[in-house]
């Protein structure tokens, strides 16, 4: 992942928003960048380009991204609840500035939440264990075709394709 290429592709409004988000939460910048890079590397190895579609692989990527950002933040000594709040803020910001169709957005937000919920019960584990736990959930991912099918309290990954 080339951070500079991503920054160059952003509109001024996105950059300005990201700048202020980062300035308000400087301790989270490094874990977020590292977590994003690790997530992309793991998903590239496991799924290649399939992770960019709306299948179970994409659900895995979103959940893993949230888990790893929280995990790395906690490793830096940031309390779990603050790490969870930051990760929600950042990944919600990402969804706001990378607009999708409503169903795709709901799917991404749901899978982000599943990852954050899962990390709370797995917080002492290493990254390999986190990945293994999440990989067990991928075959159980449920296909959804409408917003009504995405249940807010569900702990199951969801996908569209």
N, C-alpha and C positions, 0 to 999 in steps of 0.2 A: 504494500500500500504506500503510495507516494502522497504524503500529507500536503506537500507544496502544490502538487497537481490538483488536489481537492480544493485547497484554498483558492487557487487561481480560477477554478471553475465556478466559484460562488459569486452571487450578485452582491452588490454593496450592502444592501439591507441585511442579507444573511451574515456577511462578514461582521457588520456592526453589532448585530445581535449576538453572534458567537463571541466577539470580543468582550462585550459587557457581561455575558454569562461567565466567561473564563476569569475576568477580573474580579467578579464577586466571589468566585470559588477557586482560587489559584491552587489549592492543595489537590484538587481533583483533575487538573489538566493532564499531568503525566500519567496517572492510572488510566484515564480515559483514552489517551492516545495509544498507550501500550495495549490496553484491553481491546481496542478496535483493531490494531495490527494483529494481535494474537488470534482474534476471532476470524479475521479474514484469512490468515494463514491456515488455521485449522480447517475452515470450511473449504478453502481451495483444495487442500489435500484430500479431504473426505468426499467432496461433492463437485468440485470444478464449477462449471457454469450453471449447473442445475440449482445452485443456491440462490441464483438471481431470478428464478421463476417463482411462482406462487405455490410451490409444492411443500411437502414435509421438510425438505432440505432448507428452505427459506425460514420455516418455523423454527427449526433447530438453530439457524444462524442468529435470529433475533433473540431467542431465549439465552443462547450462549453469550452473546454480546453483553447482555445485562448482567449475567452471572459473573463474567470475567471482570467487568468494570467494578462491580461490588467487591469481588474477591481481592483485586489488586488494591483497591482503596482501603479495605480493612487491613491488608498486609502493611500498608503505610501508617497504620496506627489510627486511622479515622474510624470512629464508632460505626457499628453496623447500621443503625437507624439513619445516621447522616449519609452514609454511603448509599443506602437504598433511596433516600430522598433525592440525592444528587443524580443518581443513575436514572430515576424516573424523570426528573427535570430535563436532563440532557437528551435522553432518548425520545421524550415527548417533543422537545425542541426540534430534533432531527425529523420527526414525522411532520411537524408543522412546516418545516422548510424544504421538505422533499415530498411535496404533495402527491398523494395517490388517490385513486377512486375510493369512495367511502368504505366499500367492503374490504379492499386491500389495506386501508388505514386501520380499520377495526381489527383485522387479522394481525397486523404488525404490533399494534398496541397490546392486544391480548397476549401474544407470544412474549413480548417484552415483560409483561406482568408475570407470566408463568415463570420466566427465568428469575425474576427478582424474588418471587415466592419460594421457588425451589432453593435458591442459595441460602435462605434463612435457615433451612433445615440441614444444609450441607456445609455450613460455614467453615468447619475445621478441616475440610478435605483439600487435597491438592488439585491442581488443574486437571490432571489426567483422570482423577476420580470424578470430577465435575463433568467432564466430557463423557465419560463412560455412563454416568447416571442419566445424562440427557439423551445419549444415543439410544438408551433403552426405551425412551419415550417416543422416538421418531416413528416406529412402525404403528404406534397407537394413535398417531395424529389423526384428527377427524376432519374430513372434507366438509366444508361449509359452502353453501350457495346463496345465503342471505344473511343480513345483519342479525336477524332474530335467532339464527343458529349459534351465534357466538355468545356464549353465556359468560357474564362478567365474573362469576365466582368459580368457574371451571378451572381445573388444574391440568387440563389436557391441551397439548399443542393443537393448533388448527391450521388448515391450509385450504387453498381454493382449487388447485389443480390436482 
